[in-house]
């Protein structure tokens, strides 16, 4: 609570939203790439529309790997903006991006932390899409063949988002997010 009050007192209320410009600008592209990659990955894995759970996890992991291409710079810029401490010399997102490009280039600047992001995204989206598939089926009964019987149940549809987010966040994303942020902060 002390950090909250100090931040508001020293930097103002909007300091709580520092670093949000990058995700707000990039989220549409990131999500578009993620869902398009998942659709393509499903078609690569199987010509049939219904995938088994392992196939769903594989398609999700492939989508996560493709998603890292846009997610990595979005995360990099977000962390760089949040790492500023409320001085008059704080830079805008445009300035931070330009400086990173001119000082470090594309690979060592804008895409720094890419492989850490890839390692986070692959298992995270395998769990995310598998969670969606499990929760979209009545009772989520996984048989020996990992096939599920589809049944549009209203209560299972309400739980779909929560279950998929738990699959994304708790299993992989929390520790990986800490590692990604730590990797970027060390570089600052």
Phi, psi and omega per residue, in radians:
X1 nan -0.556 3.133
X2 -1.112 -0.702 3.124
X3 -1.090 -0.732 3.127
X4 -1.058 -0.867 -3.108
X5 -1.173 -0.673 3.107
X6 -1.129 -0.741 -3.141
X7 -1.086 -0.817 -3.138
X8 -1.134 -0.711 -3.121
X9 -1.168 -0.758 -3.054
X10 -1.449 -0.656 -3.009
X11 -2.016 -0.220 -3.109
X12 1.674 2.894 -3.082
X13 -1.054 -0.700 -3.060
X14 -1.241 -0.153 3.032
X15 -1.129 -0.395 3.094
X16 -1.152 -0.345 -3.127
X17 -1.857 0.247 -3.133
X18 -1.092 2.359 3.139
X19 1.541 0.074 -3.091
X20 -1.511 -0.237 -3.132
X21 -1.081 -0.760 -3.128
X22 -1.060 -0.889 3.092
X23 -1.110 -0.648 -3.140
X24 -1.143 -0.667 3.109
X25 -1.275 -0.720 -3.005
X26 -1.553 -0.240 -2.999
X27 -1.116 -0.616 3.138
X28 -1.120 -0.793 3.116
X29 -1.150 -0.731 -3.136
X30 -1.089 -0.848 -3.129
X31 -1.190 -0.640 3.086
X32 -1.083 -0.798 3.121
X33 -1.110 -0.721 -3.123
X34 -1.061 -0.901 -3.079
X35 -1.254 -0.606 3.069
X36 -1.154 -0.731 3.125
X37 -1.124 -0.661 3.111
X38 -1.124 -0.745 3.106
X39 -1.080 -0.773 3.118
X40 -1.157 -0.730 -3.133
X41 -1.083 -0.693 3.094
X42 -1.071 -0.719 3.137
X43 -1.228 -0.549 3.096
X44 -1.199 -0.717 -3.068
X45 -1.264 -0.735 -3.060
X46 -2.619 2.431 3.067
X47 -1.331 -0.188 -3.117
X48 -1.589 2.517 -3.077
X49 -1.210 -0.550 -3.119
X50 -1.609 2.023 3.122
X51 -1.682 2.683 2.993
X52 -1.303 2.944 3.134
X53 -1.100 -0.745 3.079
X54 -1.095 -0.633 3.090
X55 -1.179 -0.656 3.085
X56 -1.113 -0.754 3.114
X57 -1.093 -0.709 3.115
X58 -1.135 -0.780 3.106
X59 -1.087 -0.702 3.093
X60 -1.118 -0.699 3.127
X61 -1.191 -0.636 3.073
X62 -1.137 -0.712 3.095
X63 -1.126 -0.683 3.106
X64 -1.101 -0.704 3.115
X65 -1.113 -0.737 3.110
X66 -1.193 -0.632 -3.125
X67 -1.105 -0.515 -3.107
X68 -1.084 -0.393 -3.136
X69 -1.056 -0.703 3.099
X70 -1.675 -0.564 -3.083
X71 -1.162 -0.588 -3.092
X72 -1.110 -0.884 3.097
X73 -1.154 -0.603 3.110
X74 -1.067 -0.799 3.111
X75 -1.146 -0.716 3.141
X76 -1.029 -0.867 -3.122
X77 -1.150 -0.651 3.128
X78 -1.075 -0.841 -3.114
X79 -1.157 -0.675 3.117
X80 -1.113 -0.684 3.118
X81 -1.209 -0.686 -3.127
X82 -1.247 -0.379 -3.140
X83 -1.327 -0.109 3.087
X84 -1.412 2.576 -2.956
X85 -1.920 0.533 3.009
X86 1.366 0.389 3.088
X87 -1.433 2.939 3.063
X88 -1.174 -0.360 -3.116
X89 -1.526 0.108 3.104
X90 -1.002 2.467 -3.066
X91 -1.771 2.704 3.058
X92 -1.438 2.842 -3.113
X93 -0.980 -0.756 -3.131
X94 -1.028 -0.737 -3.133
X95 -1.202 -0.746 3.116
X96 -1.059 -0.806 -3.137
X97 -1.096 -0.764 -3.140
X98 -1.112 -0.764 3.137
X99 -1.134 -0.725 3.119
X100 -1.080 -0.740 -3.138
X101 -1.143 -0.798 -3.069
X102 -1.271 -0.626 -3.107
X103 -1.445 -0.649 -2.999
X104 -2.095 -0.291 -3.125
X105 1.453 -2.972 -3.072
X106 -1.293 -0.928 -3.003
X107 -1.229 -0.786 -3.068
X108 -1.609 -0.134 -3.136
X109 -1.967 -1.323 -3.059
X110 -1.113 -0.674 -3.090
X111 -1.707 0.225 3.109
X112 -1.057 2.356 -3.107
X113 1.525 0.127 -3.095
X114 -1.025 -0.836 -3.058
X115 -1.206 -0.548 3.038
X116 -1.153 -0.685 3.105
X117 -1.149 -0.709 3.093
X118 -1.043 -0.797 3.139
X119 -1.117 -0.479 3.087
X120 -1.391 -0.762 -3.007
X121 -1.242 -0.637 -3.064
X122 -1.045 -1.031 3.136
X123 -1.237 -0.494 -3.124
X124 -1.104 -0.813 -3.100
X125 -1.431 -0.338 2.940
X126 -1.101 -0.790 3.097
X127 -1.190 -0.661 -3.129
X128 -1.077 -0.938 -3.087
X129 -1.255 -0.557 3.057
X130 -1.166 -0.682 3.070
X131 -1.079 -0.722 3.086
X132 -1.073 -0.829 -3.116
X133 -1.092 -0.756 -3.135
X134 -1.118 -0.732 -3.054
X135 -1.384 -0.237 3.131
X136 -1.460 -0.047 -3.072
X137 -2.002 2.569 -3.087
X138 -1.055 2.067 3.075
X139 1.271 -0.151 -3.124
X140 0.825 0.816 3.131
X141 -1.452 1.964 3.131
X142 -1.581 2.055 3.141
X143 -1.528 3.134 -3.106
X144 -1.008 -0.628 -3.106
X145 -1.466 0.036 -3.102
X146 1.115 0.342 3.053
X147 -1.599 2.535 3.127
X148 -2.086 2.605 3.093
X149 -1.594 2.127 -3.073
X150 -1.303 2.334 3.093
X151 -2.639 1.948 -3.109
X152 -1.258 1.533 -3.112
X153 -1.712 2.246 -3.071
X154 -1.052 -0.727 -3.117
X155 -1.204 -0.636 3.108
X156 -1.230 -0.556 3.097
X157 -1.174 -0.619 3.102
X158 -1.170 -0.547 -3.096
X159 -1.488 -0.228 -3.050
X160 -0.932 -0.882 -3.109
X161 -1.083 -0.745 -3.124
X162 -1.145 -0.820 -3.106
X163 -1.103 -0.752 -3.132
X164 -1.154 -0.648 3.108
X165 -1.181 -0.660 3.071
X166 -1.104 -0.716 3.086
X167 -1.069 -0.627 3.132
X168 -1.309 -0.873 -2.931
X169 -1.452 -0.933 -2.984
X170 -1.217 -0.697 -3.059
X171 -1.304 -0.661 -2.974
X172 -2.279 -0.808 -2.853
X173 -1.181 -0.671 -3.098
X174 -1.077 -0.966 3.127
X175 -1.144 -0.631 -3.134
X176 -1.212 -0.621 3.103
X177 -1.118 -0.714 3.093
X178 -1.106 -0.729 3.122
X179 -1.140 -0.750 3.130
X180 -1.073 -0.846 3.133
X181 -1.096 -0.697 3.129
X182 -1.116 -0.730 3.136
X183 -1.071 -0.746 -3.127
X184 -1.235 -0.727 -3.112
X185 -1.139 -0.646 3.106
X186 -1.037 -0.560 -3.096
X187 -1.354 -0.433 -3.061
X188 -1.151 nan nan
